[in-house]
């Protein structure tokens, strides 16, 4: 079985494929399916951002007759002493010129 994992991170694909190999499940990256659209994750929660991503990928798959299950996630840092910030804003928290 193949599953689309909503990521371009090849290491995530490798790790997921490794974990699920014994169940005969492999993962396709967004690159593998030809997806290169920008997804604006502007939700207020990790769940909202993950759903935004899943819906964008599903629209692309429908247009391109790709029919695999889709798995997405969203993550960030929730620091208790910072009132659980930066949360969904982790990637943007240090500003536009922060090192990657």
Buried (B, 14 or more C-beta within 10 A) or exposed (E): EBBBBBBEEEEBBEEBBEEBEEEEBBBBBBEBBEBEEEBEBEBEEBEBBBBBBBEBBBEBBEEEEBEBEBBBBBEBEBEEEEEEBBBBEBEEBEEEEEEE
